Amino acid sequence: MVMDTKPAAHPTLVKGLHNRWHPDIPPIATVKPGDVFKLECVDWTGAQIGNNDYSDDIRDVDLTKVHNLSGPIAVEGAEPGDVLVVDILDVRPFDDMQWGYTGIFELTNGGGLFAKEFNSHACKAIWDFEGIYATSRHVPGVRFAGVSHPGLIGTAPSAELLATWNKREGELIAAHEGAVPAVAFPPEPRGAYVGQDLDAKVMEKISREGARTIPGREHGGNCDIKNLSRGSRCYFPVFVKGANLSVGDLHFSQGDGELSFCGAIEMAGVITFNTSIIKGGIEKFAMKQPIFLPSPIDPMYSAKLIFEGISVDYHGDGKQYNMDATVAYKQAALNAIAYLQKLGYTREQAYILLSAAPIESHVGAIVDSPNACVTLALPLGIFEHDILPKPEGLTKQDYGQCAIRSDGIV
């Protein structure tokens, strides 16, 4: 095969990028309700990751520079208290960049769901796109249809809301001083970027106060909801004049949970929108966070192998937790990873596969103390071979390994 070694970026994308949330970031354009418009997006790291067979770029990624968002786009007539209705008409990779990646991040640089349990070191898988399908030389034996979507989309915060975010997250950081991985990411001038010619004092203020884009918040943000694909309708609260919509972190595919932090198939590409406004919508709908209608388009994977998890850390120290759905989700995922290892996948390949493929997770029960029950469903149709349990056991094959660090550390 001919390998595209370019990073997941696009040469025309410098202006109109920003990587902080702040009300003083002016819109790069204004649209009218009903206008159809497109935004080009770099990958979430801003082209720090390349199409190659080592994970040194994952190891060395600079998280002060993420996420790289396109926008903001003002919508004419939107005022604080309104609801901005955003229809996602299309999400696709660039025609000349038909690939993406999934990464496991270092324990000390990003982490991930199992950063502590696995003492994570950088690994990645490169995925090649063919129409709606993805395959990987680093995770052989699977092929699946993607549900392309923006991992990150939201409106700009007001000054008051931004101050609330920084206060509450700062208190959390103070309560967990020295935590590895970090419990939250405070404002950080280093790496802050706004692709506009701003007054130096304004830029200094944005850099000093701007909220990092890593978590989702009341305005939307980085919620990584895989069902927000073509045909989705999103209702966002408006906090500033114009709403100032921004988007980025495009995904070709993702499993529920995005386990490995960089857990979707990250890509650069183009997203198409249409917008409208509901006046006074925040009060009308008692809205504290966005509301979504999922895409009517989903891969047809009806047959699934479902793994259960409960809020007991039986993969670790056996501790009993009280109705902890996160612990239950972790156990379901670890059960699936252990099963995939019996088929011959490495732990890293299994971790990446559960992050990138259209895995579904649901809360089975959250009323039966002390054990919350969470399920994780693995679509059978994504595998090139039969993975169902059999009396004679599972057939183990050699699937190689992901792209690992050049020093060989896994």
C-alpha positions, 0 to 999 in steps of 0.5 A, spaced: 500 500 500 502 507 499 502 510 506 500 517 507 505 520 512 502 527 512 499 529 519 491 529 520 491 536 518 489 541 512 494 546 509 488 551 509 487 551 516 490 556 520 485 562 521 479 560 524 482 556 529 482 556 537 483 552 542 480 555 548 473 557 550 472 564 552 467 569 550 472 574 548 474 570 542 470 574 536 466 570 531 470 569 524 463 569 520 456 570 521 451 566 518 443 567 518 438 562 520 437 557 515 444 558 511 447 552 510 455 552 511 461 548 512 467 548 516 473 545 515 477 541 521 484 539 523 484 533 527 484 534 535 491 535 536 492 540 530 496 535 526 501 532 531 500 525 529 502 522 523 500 516 519 506 511 521 508 505 524 511 508 531 507 511 537 512 516 539 508 522 536 502 519 541 507 519 547 510 526 545 503 530 544 503 537 547 496 537 550 496 544 551 495 545 544 488 541 544 483 541 542 483 545 535 476 548 534 473 551 527 470 557 529 466 561 532 461 562 528 455 567 530 448 566 528 444 572 527 439 574 532 441 569 537 441 572 544 443 569 551 437 565 554 435 563 547 437 556 544 441 555 538 438 549 533 444 546 529 442 540 524 448 536 522 447 535 515 454 531 513 461 529 516 466 526 512 474 526 512 478 530 507 478 527 500 485 527 500 486 524 507 482 518 507 485 515 514 485 516 521 488 514 528 486 511 535 491 512 540 493 510 547 496 515 551 501 515 556 499 515 564 503 521 565 500 525 559 493 524 558 491 517 561 485 514 559 480 509 562 485 504 564 491 509 565 493 506 572 490 499 571 495 498 565 500 503 567 499 506 560 504 507 554 503 510 548 500 505 542 496 507 536 492 504 530 492 507 523 485 506 520 484 506 512 477 509 510 474 506 504 467 509 503 463 508 510 468 502 512 474 502 516 480 497 516 487 497 520 494 494 519 495 495 526 488 491 528 487 486 523 481 481 522 476 487 523 472 491 518 466 496 520 462 502 518 463 508 521 458 513 524 462 520 523 461 525 528 464 531 531 466 529 538 466 536 540 461 542 539 458 547 543 457 555 544 461 560 547 460 561 555 459 567 558 464 571 562 460 568 568 459 561 566 467 561 564 468 564 571 464 558 574 468 553 570 474 555 572 472 556 580 469 549 580 475 545 576 480 549 580 477 547 587 477 539 584 484 540 582 486 543 589 483 537 592 487 532 588 493 535 588 499 531 584 494 526 581 496 522 576 493 522 571 490 529 572 483 530 575 482 536 571 486 541 566 486 548 569 487 555 564 494 554 561 497 560 557 502 556 554 499 553 547 493 557 547 491 559 540 486 564 537 487 564 529 485 571 529 489 578 529 487 580 536 489 586 541 495 583 545 491 585 552 485 581 549 489 575 547 493 575 554 486 575 557 484 569 553 490 565 554 490 566 562 482 565 563 480 561 557 477 554 559 481 548 556 477 544 551 478 537 554 471 536 558 464 537 556 460 542 560 454 546 560 454 549 553 456 542 550 463 541 548 467 535 548 462 530 550 464 525 544 457 522 543 457 518 537 450 518 535 451 525 533 452 524 526 448 526 519 441 527 520 442 529 528 439 535 531 442 539 537 439 544 541 444 548 545 443 554 550 446 560 548 450 564 553 453 570 548 450 574 543 450 570 536 451 564 540 458 563 537 458 556 535 465 552 535 466 545 532 472 540 532 475 533 534 471 530 528 471 522 529 470 517 523 467 512 528 467 511 536 465 506 541 461 508 547 465 511 552 471 512 548 476 508 553 483 510 551 482 518 551 484 518 544 479 513 543 475 514 537 478 514 530 480 521 530 480 525 523 481 531 519 475 533 515 469 537 513 462 538 517 456 541 514 451 545 518 444 548 518 441 553 524 435 556 527 433 559 533 428 558 539 427 565 542 427 564 550 429 556 549 433 555 555 427 557 560 422 554 555 425 547 556 428 548 563 435 547 559 441 546 563 445 542 558 444 541 551 439 536 548 440 532 542 436 528 537 440 522 534 442 520 527 437 516 524 443 513 520 446 507 524 450 501 522 446 495 521 449 490 527 444 487 530 447 481 533 452 482 539 456 479 544 454 483 550 459 483 556 456 485 563 460 489 569 458 490 576 461 495 581 466 491 584 473 491 582 474 484 581 479 485 575 483 489 581 483 489 588 476 486 589 473 492 592 466 493 593 463 500 591 456 502 592 452 503 585 458 506 581 457 505 574 464 507 572 467 501 576 461 497 573 463 500 566 470 498 567 469 491 569 465 490 563 470 493 558 475 489 562 471 482 561 471 484 553 478 485 553 480 479 556 475 475 551 479 478 545 486 476 548 483 469 548 482 470 540 489 473 539 489 480 540 494 484 544 491 488 550 493 494 546 489 492 540 483 490 544 483 496 548 483 500 541 478 496 538 473 497 544 475 505 543 474 505 535 469 500 533 461 502 534 461 498 541 454 500 545 454 501 552 448 501 557 446 502 564 442 495 565 440 497 572 442 502 577 437 501 583 439 494 586 444 496 591 450 495 592 451 493 584 450 498 578 450 493 572 453 496 566 453 492 559 458 493 553 456 490 546 461 487 541 458 487 534 459 480 531 459 483 524 465 487 525 469 481 525 472 477 519 471 470 523 467 467 528 468 470 535 462 466 539 463 462 545 464 454 543 464 448 547 472 447 545 474 454 547 476 460 542 481 459 536 487 464 538 490 467 532 496 472 531 494 479 529 501 482 531 501 488 535 499 496 534 504 501 533 508 502 539 514 506 541 520 506 537 524 504 544 519 498 544 516 500 551 509 497 551 
